[in-house]
Amino acid sequence: MEIKNFLMIASLSLCLLIVFHHYVKHINDFHLTEHEKIFQISDVSNHESFVFLFFGIFIGVLLSKFY
């Protein structure tokens, strides 16, 4: 497997795993909306920042495949 394909799959998979983990972590927090259970802007300094990091890697590798 080409390294760029691996990086794309791995970074997107990590994004989805982190978002799923966040949802499971907050599933019983009834004061949060469904959207906040998936992603909280107020908590972005925690594990949400890694979603931005890995999604940025995904976009960068995807764009580098075309240029």
Secondary structure as GFF3:
##gff-version 3
##sequence-region A 1 67
A	DSSP	alpha_helix	3	25	.	.	.	ID=ss1
A	DSSP	alpha_helix	34	38	.	.	.	ID=ss2
A	DSSP	three_ten_helix	41	43	.	.	.	ID=ss3
A	DSSP	pi_helix	44	48	.	.	.	ID=ss4
A	DSSP	alpha_helix	49	64	.	.	.	ID=ss5
###
